Amino acid sequence: MSLNIVLIEPEIPNNTGNIGRLALATGSKLHLVKPFGFEINDSRLKRAGLDYWQHLDVIYYDNIDDFFQKNSNANMVFLSSHGKKQHWDIAFEDNLFLVFGKESVGLPKNITEQHQDQLFKIPLYSEHIRSLNLSNAVSIIVYEGLRQLQ
């Protein structure tokens, strides 16, 4: 089983480091779409990813267009607090791409509008919160996927 974790323009190195560690722990591939809000050699990224980064299967893309062009035939789902469907309704399958937006604003509006049928959310049960931390959200989705695939 293999899932693909896609971070579009990640901004916080600690989140990306933690997600890289999660990717390695779950046998997932990590796809990082530039521009980043940090340098890839940032010490905070390395600290959060510990010494695991060298073992990680990571693919870099110059921008969103590059990512979509190189993965045009991939099966993708998109995660957003603006999704209408719940994350447990995702039809997980091997090699599925799980696409997440940047921490400050999520996925670009044109992506959420173009992919309404593949747009999912993690339910929030308080009106006092807009979203979850990115690394927490990725963990929830990846482990739900692994649960369903087993």
N, C-alpha and C positions, 0 to 999 in steps of 0.2 A: 504494500500500500504506500502510496506517495501522494502528498498534497503539495500544492504550490502556494506559498504565502507571498503576496505582492504588496509592497509598500510604495505608494505613489507619493513622491516628494516628502519623505519623512523629515521631520524637523528636530527631533530630540534624540541625541545620540544614545542616551541611556535606554530609551524605548527600543531603538533599533538593536542595540546590543542584547537586551533581554529577549527580543523576538528571534534574533539569530541563535541564541542559546536554545530557545524553544524549538526552532526549526531542526536543529541538530538532534535534540532529544526525541523528536517525533518522526525523524526520517523525512522531513519535509525539505523542499527546495525554497530558498529565499530569493525573491526577485526585488531588486531595489531600483526605483525609477528616479533619475535626477530631474531637477536639482535637489540636493540635500540641504538641510539647514545646518550642516556641520561638515567637517572634513572626515573622510573615511578612516583616517588614522587618528582621530580624536581619542584622547586617553579615556574619556568617559564611555565611549563606545566599546573600547577594548576592556575596560574594567567591568562593565555590565555583561559583556560576552565572555569574560574571563579569558582563559587561554584556549577556548574552544573555536575561536574564529577561523583558525587555520584549517579546521576539519569540516567547515561548513560548505555546503553546496550553494554558492551565491552567484547570481547572474545580475549584471549591471546594465542599465539602459540609459541612453543619453537624455531621453525625454519620453513623454506619454505616447507620442506618435511612434517612436521607435519600439516601445513595448508592444503596442497593439499591432504594428506591422509584423514584428517577429513572432507573434503569438496569435495570428489571425484565425487559425483553425482550432484554438484551444477552447475548451468548455470553461466558462467563467461565471462566478457569482460575485456580486458587489455588496459590500457591507456599509450601511449608512444608518444613522439615527433617523433619516427621512424615509427609510424603507417601510412598506406596508405589511410585508410578510415576516413572520418570525423565523429566526435562524434555525430552529429545529425542523422547519419545513424544507430546508435545502436538500436537494437530491444529491447527496454526496456520492462521488465515484472516484475511482483511482485517477490521479493526475489532474484533479479539479483545481482551477485557479481561484484563490480567495483574495479578492482585491479590496484593499483598504486605502483610505485617503490620509492626508496629512493631519497632524494633531490639531492644528488651529481651526481648520474649516472643513475637514473631511474630504470627500470626493468632489471634484469639480462638477458644477451643475449640469454641464453638457453630458457628462457620463451618467449621472443619475437619471437624467431625462431620457437618454437613449437606451437605457437598460432597465426600465421599470419592471419588466417581467423577471429579471434576475437580481432584483434589489431586495436585500433582507436586512433586518435589524435585530439587535438584542433588546428584549423588552426591559424597560426601566420602570420601576414601580414608585417613583417619587417625582413630583413636579419640580423639585428643587435641584435637579441635575439634568444637564443637557446630553451628556454622553459619558462613556467610561474611558479610562485611560487606554490608549492604543494597545499597549502590550497585554493588558488584561483582556481586552476585546478579542485580540488575536488568539490568546490562549483558550478562551471559551469556545470559539469557533473551531479551532483545530482539534481540540479534544472531543467536541461533539461529533466532528467528522470521523475521527478515529473510532469512537464508540459505535457509530452507525455502520461503519465499514467492517467491523469485526463480527 
